[in-house]
Amino acid sequence: MYSKKILRILKMKKIDVGDRVEIISENRKIRGILMPKPETSDPNCLIIKLDDGYNIGIRINSIDNIIKMEK
């Protein structure tokens, strides 16, 4: 489960696991699908599945903004 801080942000922005999102982090845009957090991963990292199929983790402290994209 994601940390309380992440869950609060996602709830405020009406973003759920499986939604397509755009993350602005350190002057770059990352687009993909918000994935559930694996049991062994850092609870303060969002897991995003990129369009090329790779998953990446982005620490919540490095995120400037997260936006839910239209389907």
SVG drawing of the C-alpha trace seen along z (x, -y; Angstrom):
<svg xmlns="http://www.w3.org/2000/svg" viewBox="-12 -22 27 30">
<polyline fill="none" stroke="black" stroke-width="0.4" points="0.0,0.0 1.2,-3.5 2.0,-5.9 -0.7,-8.0 0.8,-11.1 0.6,-9.5 -2.9,-8.2 -4.1,-11.7 -2.7,-13.3 -4.2,-10.7 -7.6,-11.0 -7.5,-14.8 -6.8,-14.6 -9.3,-11.8 -6.6,-9.4 -7.0,-5.7 -4.7,-2.7 -5.1,-2.0 -5.6,-5.6 -3.4,-7.2 -1.4,-10.0 1.2,-12.6 3.8,-13.3 5.9,-16.5 9.1,-15.8 12.4,-17.8 11.4,-19.6 10.4,-16.5 7.1,-14.9 6.4,-11.2 3.3,-9.6 1.9,-6.2 -0.5,-4.1 -0.5,-4.3 0.2,-0.8 -0.4,0.8 2.6,0.7 4.4,4.0 4.7,5.3 8.4,4.9 8.8,1.5 9.2,-1.9 5.7,-3.2 6.9,-6.7 7.4,-5.9 4.7,-5.9 4.9,-3.0 4.2,-4.0 3.9,-1.6 5.4,-3.5 4.1,-3.1 7.1,-0.9 6.0,1.6 8.7,0.7 7.8,-0.2 9.5,-3.0 9.3,-4.3 9.2,-8.0 9.7,-9.3 6.9,-11.5 9.4,-14.2 10.6,-14.7 7.1,-15.1 6.1,-18.7 2.6,-17.8 0.5,-14.8 -2.4,-15.0 -5.1,-12.5 -5.2,-12.2 -8.3,-11.7 -8.9,-8.1"/>
</svg>
